[in-house]
């Protein structure tokens, strides 16, 4: 995967994770929406990178929110 696609993918995931808390939707709904967005690409490498980015981003955001003491657990 080229660098531009990777950066764009990670930014998309990060932005959607930020909106996840605002929308009060379940994390599974968020994953489903993101995967549906990329389903048309039919590229397993992109989907693997997306899932990895979601896992990374979710952990980073949860840590950040817990440190601030504002949101607690995202689930």
N, C-alpha and C positions, 0 to 999 in steps of 0.2 A: 504494500500500500504506500503510495507516495506521501510525502510529508504534508502537503496541503490538505489532502483528504483526511489524514489523521488529526491534524489540528482542527479542521472544521468539524469533524465528528466529535472530538472531545469537547469543543465549545458548545455544540448542540446538546450533548448529554449534560454538561454542566448547567447550561441555562434551563433545561427542562427539569433537572433536579432542584434547582432553586425555585422554580414555579410549582414544583410538586407540593411543597409545604404550604404555599399560598392557596392552592386549589383544594387542599384537604382530601386528595384522592389517595387510594391505596397504592402502595409501591408496585404491586403487580399490574395495576392499571397503567401506571407510568411506563413500566417496561413494555407492556403490550403496545402502547401508543408509539413508543420509540421504534420497536421492532417492526410494526406495521409501516412506519415511515420509510424504513430502509428495505422492506421486503421486496420492493420493485427492483432493487439492485441485484437481487439473487446472487449475492457474492458471499460465500461462507467466511472469507477472510474479514470482510467488513463487519459481519455479524459477530464474529469472535472478538474483534477489536471493540465493538460497541458494548458487548456484554462485559468485557474486561473494564472498559471505561466507566460503565455504570457502577460496577462493584467498587472500583477505586474512588470514583466521585462520591458515591453514597457514603463510604467510610469516612472520607475527608470532610464532607459536609456535616455528618453526624458528630464527628469529633469537634468541629468548629462550633456547632450549635451548643453542644454540651459544655464546652469550655466557657461560652458566653452565659450559660445558664438560662437561655431564653426559650429554648424549644424542647429540651429533654429528648426523649426517644422519638424517632420519626414514625415508628409503627403505631 
